[in-house]
């Protein structure tokens, strides 16, 4: 995959024909968003400079790229980005001195270099929120406020049980199957797959009650059997080259898929389909999160056209036809999350 990251200083030193089709650039804002209407189409413009301060350019966000006389390579600016600019309480955060990551089509115009942005304008990328803050399910604004400002959560920390630990073991088994493969003997497979972190959880679970650790291991053997017997999971794992524990998608949000390939992001669940906690729709949101933030790193068009999110169910009672659920990408996924994130930035600063 092509590397999108560039510095503004690099771009300013290039001839027009040498400019990349797409790039990710860190910029420092030096002017407030301004409305411009001319033959190139109505748009918002923001004066920015490189982080060294050595060169300047203009970020351009078009109302309707398809109507512009410029050869803009995308037909639509995401409405969620335009909403940030149109609403004064949101655009107020785009002020001189702030830093942003923009994904842009660079183009020379009559005022120098322009960075034309379709969707990704990530303000203050060093301020990182949790994934559930960006794409939360709750409609309770008070709960949201407490979670953001006071760190109050609804889950008690530190408690382990066999279901939680067996889920961690299932994660390790999937990672081993995807990368190095599983030894043919089940006991050897478990030993080979267990990471130090999961092993410590298993030990902690078994210290007060050894049978709980035994139950967790026995439950995890069901996940192992699914990995060995499911042709659809085997087919998926053969499609790509996999990385485990990668945080490359964590641009302004804390998240890491269970597996990341060159064209896939995977969320794995090991939950009984008869359980009240089995919620495929909610699980799919996590896979969509990974796709959305992959767009920041690898480009919207690339992820839309050649990437796929995948939800894997390792519980043996899940129907084999539902074992692997593909999830498609769209630019709206990242645009909506960036709007949510921007709102939180404004909210946090106001607090």
Secondary structure, 3 states (H helix, E strand, C coil): CCCCEECHHHHHCCCHHHCCCCEEEEEEECCCCEEECCCCCCEEEEEEECCCCCCEEEEEEECCHHHCCCCCCCCCCCHHHHHHHHCHHHHCCCCCCCEEEEEEEEEEECCEEEEEEEEEEEECCCCCEEHHHHCCCCCCHHHHHHHHHCCCCCCCCCCCCHHHHHHHHHHHHHHHHHHCCCCCCHHHHHHHHCCHHHHHHHHHHHHHCHHHHHHHHHHHHHHHHHHHHCHHHHHHHHCCCCECCCCCCCCCEECCCCEECCCEEEEEECCCCCCCCCCHHHHHHHHHHHHHHHHHHHCHHHHHHHCEEEEEECCCCCCHHHCEEEECCCHHHHHHHHHHHHHHHHHHHHC
